[in-house]
Amino acid sequence: MTIAYPFKPNLGDDDVDRLTSVFAGEPGFNLAFASTGWFGNQVLFLRPDDPSPLTRLAYLVSLEYPQWPLYGDSFDTYVPHLTIGHDQPVDTLKTVEAEVCQKLPITQPVTEVQYWSGPPMSSGAPGWHMVQAFNLAPLSR
């Protein structure tokens, strides 16, 4: 799940301290997906049942780093989602959607936020890697 993209390309010690503090103050949570959604007919995604913990994390990062607006300020609202497929023929995506829906619901505990770095997503180049993990507060029950 993407919290902020694009984001600062290199984290300094001050950034690590800031983000550690932000995320340590937020409780972990269980993330559940029971349905799919679409952006137009180009992007198929899983829709979180309760997007509020993700929205809160994105909001906190945007407060801490206003110079890095979510999705480059390209969209009016932040929509938490997990992309399943994009830029493929609609029939292919619909087939994938039918298969995925047979496996729902999916539930996953979220206990950390990871910072990943790599080439611009639009380049399609490989090379994304996890740089830093930030723990959330203990999982809320």
C-alpha positions as CSV (number, residue, x, y, z in Angstrom):
1,M,0.0,0.0,0.0
2,T,1.4,3.3,-1.0
3,I,1.4,6.0,1.7
4,A,3.3,8.7,-0.2
5,Y,4.6,8.8,-3.8
6,P,6.6,10.5,-5.1
7,F,8.6,11.1,-1.9
8,K,11.9,12.4,-0.9
9,P,14.5,10.4,-2.8
10,N,17.1,10.1,0.0
11,L,16.5,10.0,3.7
12,G,18.9,11.7,6.0
13,D,19.3,11.0,9.7
14,D,16.9,13.8,10.5
15,D,14.3,12.3,8.2
16,V,14.6,8.9,9.8
17,D,14.2,10.4,13.2
18,R,11.1,12.4,12.1
19,L,9.4,9.5,10.4
20,T,10.3,7.1,13.3
21,S,8.5,9.5,15.6
22,V,5.5,9.9,13.4
23,F,4.9,6.2,12.9
24,A,5.7,5.2,16.4
25,G,2.8,7.3,17.6
26,E,0.3,5.4,15.4
27,P,-1.1,2.0,16.3
28,G,-0.7,-1.0,14.1
29,F,-4.0,-2.3,12.6
30,N,-5.5,-5.1,10.6
31,L,-6.1,-4.3,7.0
32,A,-8.9,-6.2,5.3
33,F,-9.9,-6.3,1.6
34,A,-13.3,-7.7,0.6
35,S,-13.9,-5.9,-2.7
36,T,-12.2,-4.5,-5.8
37,G,-12.4,-1.1,-7.4
38,W,-11.4,0.6,-10.6
39,F,-9.8,3.8,-11.7
40,G,-11.4,4.3,-15.0
41,N,-10.9,1.1,-17.0
42,Q,-7.1,1.2,-16.7
43,V,-6.4,0.3,-13.0
44,L,-7.9,-2.6,-11.1
45,F,-7.3,-2.5,-7.3
46,L,-8.3,-4.0,-3.9
47,R,-10.3,-1.6,-1.8
48,P,-9.5,-1.6,1.9
49,D,-12.7,-2.1,4.0
50,D,-11.5,0.6,6.4
51,P,-9.2,3.0,4.7
52,S,-9.0,5.4,7.7
53,P,-5.6,4.1,9.2
54,L,-4.0,4.4,5.8
55,T,-5.5,7.9,5.2
56,R,-4.3,8.9,8.6
57,L,-0.7,7.8,7.9
58,A,-0.7,9.6,4.6
59,Y,-2.1,12.7,6.3
60,L,0.6,12.6,8.9
61,V,3.4,12.2,6.3
62,S,1.9,15.1,4.3
63,L,1.9,17.3,7.4
64,E,5.5,16.5,8.1
65,Y,6.6,16.9,4.4
66,P,4.4,19.4,2.7
67,Q,7.0,19.9,0.0
68,W,6.2,16.3,-1.1
69,P,2.5,16.3,-1.8
70,L,0.7,13.0,-2.2
71,Y,1.0,11.7,-5.7
72,G,2.6,15.0,-6.7
73,D,-0.7,16.8,-6.1
74,S,-2.1,15.1,-9.3
75,F,-5.3,14.0,-7.6
76,D,-7.9,15.8,-5.5
77,T,-8.1,13.1,-2.9
78,Y,-5.9,10.3,-1.6
79,V,-7.5,6.9,-2.3
80,P,-5.9,4.1,-0.4
81,H,-5.8,1.0,-2.6
82,L,-3.7,-2.0,-3.6
83,T,-3.1,-2.1,-7.3
84,I,-3.8,-5.5,-8.8
85,G,-3.2,-4.6,-12.5
86,H,-3.0,-1.6,-14.8
87,D,-2.6,-0.7,-18.4
88,Q,-3.7,-4.1,-19.6
89,P,-6.6,-4.9,-21.9
90,V,-9.9,-4.5,-19.9
91,D,-10.9,-8.1,-20.6
92,T,-7.7,-9.3,-19.1
93,L,-8.2,-7.2,-16.0
94,K,-11.8,-8.4,-15.7
95,T,-10.6,-12.0,-15.8
96,V,-8.1,-11.3,-13.1
97,E,-10.8,-9.5,-11.0
98,A,-13.0,-12.5,-11.2
99,E,-10.2,-14.8,-10.0
100,V,-9.2,-12.4,-7.2
101,C,-12.8,-12.0,-6.0
102,Q,-13.0,-15.7,-5.4
103,K,-10.1,-15.4,-2.8
104,L,-11.6,-12.5,-0.9
105,P,-11.7,-11.4,1.9
106,I,-8.0,-11.0,2.6
107,T,-6.8,-9.7,6.0
108,Q,-3.3,-8.6,6.9
109,P,-1.9,-7.1,10.1
110,V,0.1,-3.9,9.5
111,T,2.9,-3.4,12.0
112,E,5.3,-1.2,10.1
113,V,5.7,1.3,7.3
114,Q,8.5,0.7,4.8
115,Y,10.4,3.3,2.8
116,W,11.3,2.0,-0.7
117,S,13.5,3.6,-3.3
118,G,14.0,3.0,-7.0
119,P,13.8,4.5,-10.5
120,P,10.7,6.6,-11.4
121,M,7.7,4.2,-11.7
122,S,7.0,5.6,-15.2
123,S,10.3,4.3,-16.4
124,G,9.3,0.7,-15.9
125,A,12.9,0.0,-14.9
126,P,13.6,-2.6,-12.2
127,G,15.5,-1.8,-9.1
128,W,13.1,-1.0,-6.3
129,H,14.4,-2.0,-2.9
130,M,13.4,-1.5,0.7
131,V,15.6,1.1,2.5
132,Q,14.1,1.6,5.9
133,A,11.3,0.1,8.0
134,F,9.5,2.2,10.6
135,N,7.6,0.4,13.4
136,L,4.0,1.3,14.3
137,A,2.9,1.2,17.9
138,P,1.7,-2.2,19.0
139,L,-1.2,-3.6,17.0
140,S,-4.5,-2.3,18.3
141,R,-7.0,-4.9,19.3
